[in-house]
Amino acid sequence: MSNQIDTQNLMLQMRSLAAEAASKTVPVEKIDTTGVQSSESFSSLLSKSIDEVAKQQNKSSEMKSAFEKGEDADLTEVMIQAQKASLSFQAMTQVRNKLVEAYRDIKNMPI
């Protein structure tokens, strides 16, 4: 058995992949030259993320209350939801810390 690589075939495959990648275009609505649309998108994304963290925390609180009252609530599900809420809050806190750090870096840049 020989393990020779067919260079011609390999080059043809690489060229076809390159042509395929070059033919794909970015939608125009995602290209922003002013920066206004991206800041609105970022703020809405951040707002949605905060809302999701709040939902996770509320769900966790409701499940804990239901378990404490003796309602039909599985302890493992309550603990898993509590961990999900905790992790999402920690992640949000880390994102906030990175944003504050980036703001301070930009603020302290020499002009």
C-alpha positions in Angstrom: 0.0 0.0 0.0 1.3 3.4 -0.8 0.3 6.5 1.1 0.9 9.0 -1.7 -1.2 12.1 -1.7 -2.7 13.1 -5.0 -1.6 16.7 -5.1 -3.7 17.6 -8.1 -6.9 16.2 -6.5 -6.0 18.0 -3.3 -5.5 21.3 -5.0 -8.8 21.0 -6.9 -10.6 20.3 -3.6 -9.0 23.3 -2.0 -9.8 25.6 -4.9 -13.5 24.4 -4.9 -13.7 25.0 -1.1 -12.2 28.5 -1.5 -14.6 29.4 -4.3 -17.5 28.2 -2.3 -16.4 30.3 0.7 -15.9 33.3 -1.5 -19.3 33.0 -3.0 -21.0 33.3 0.4 -21.9 36.9 1.3 -22.7 38.7 4.5 -26.3 40.1 4.6 -26.4 43.9 4.2 -28.5 44.5 7.3 -25.8 43.1 9.5 -23.2 45.6 8.2 -23.2 48.8 10.2 -21.0 51.8 9.4 -22.4 54.2 12.0 -22.2 52.0 15.1 -25.7 53.0 16.2 -27.4 49.8 15.2 -24.8 47.6 16.8 -25.0 49.6 20.1 -28.8 49.1 20.1 -28.3 45.4 19.3 -25.8 45.1 22.1 -28.0 46.9 24.6 -31.0 44.8 23.7 -28.9 41.6 23.9 -27.6 42.7 27.3 -31.2 43.5 28.4 -32.4 40.1 27.3 -29.6 38.4 29.1 -30.4 40.2 32.3 -34.1 39.2 31.9 -33.1 35.6 31.4 -31.0 35.6 34.6 -33.9 37.2 36.5 -36.3 34.5 35.2 -33.9 31.8 36.3 -33.7 33.3 39.8 -37.4 33.7 40.0 -38.0 30.1 38.9 -35.5 28.9 41.4 -37.2 30.9 44.2 -40.6 29.5 43.2 -39.3 26.0 43.2 -37.7 26.4 46.6 -40.9 27.8 48.1 -42.9 25.0 46.6 -40.5 22.4 48.1 -40.6 24.1 51.5 -44.4 24.1 51.5 -44.4 20.4 50.8 -45.9 20.8 47.3 -45.1 18.4 44.4 -41.5 19.5 43.9 -38.6 17.1 43.4 -35.5 18.0 45.5 -33.1 17.2 42.7 -35.0 19.5 40.3 -35.0 22.2 42.9 -31.2 21.9 43.4 -30.5 21.8 39.7 -32.6 25.0 39.1 -30.8 26.7 42.1 -27.4 25.8 40.5 -28.6 27.1 37.1 -29.7 30.4 38.6 -26.4 30.6 40.5 -24.3 29.9 37.4 -26.2 32.4 35.2 -25.8 35.1 37.9 -22.1 34.4 38.2 -21.7 34.6 34.4 -23.6 37.9 34.3 -21.4 39.3 37.0 -18.3 38.3 35.1 -19.6 39.9 31.9 -20.3 43.1 33.9 -16.8 43.0 35.3 -15.3 42.7 31.9 -17.5 45.6 30.6 -16.4 47.8 33.4 -12.8 46.9 32.9 -13.1 47.6 29.1 -14.7 51.0 29.9 -11.9 51.9 32.3 -9.3 50.9 29.7 -10.9 53.1 27.1 -11.4 55.9 29.5 -7.7 55.8 30.5 -6.4 55.7 26.9 -4.2 58.7 26.0 -5.7 61.0 23.4 
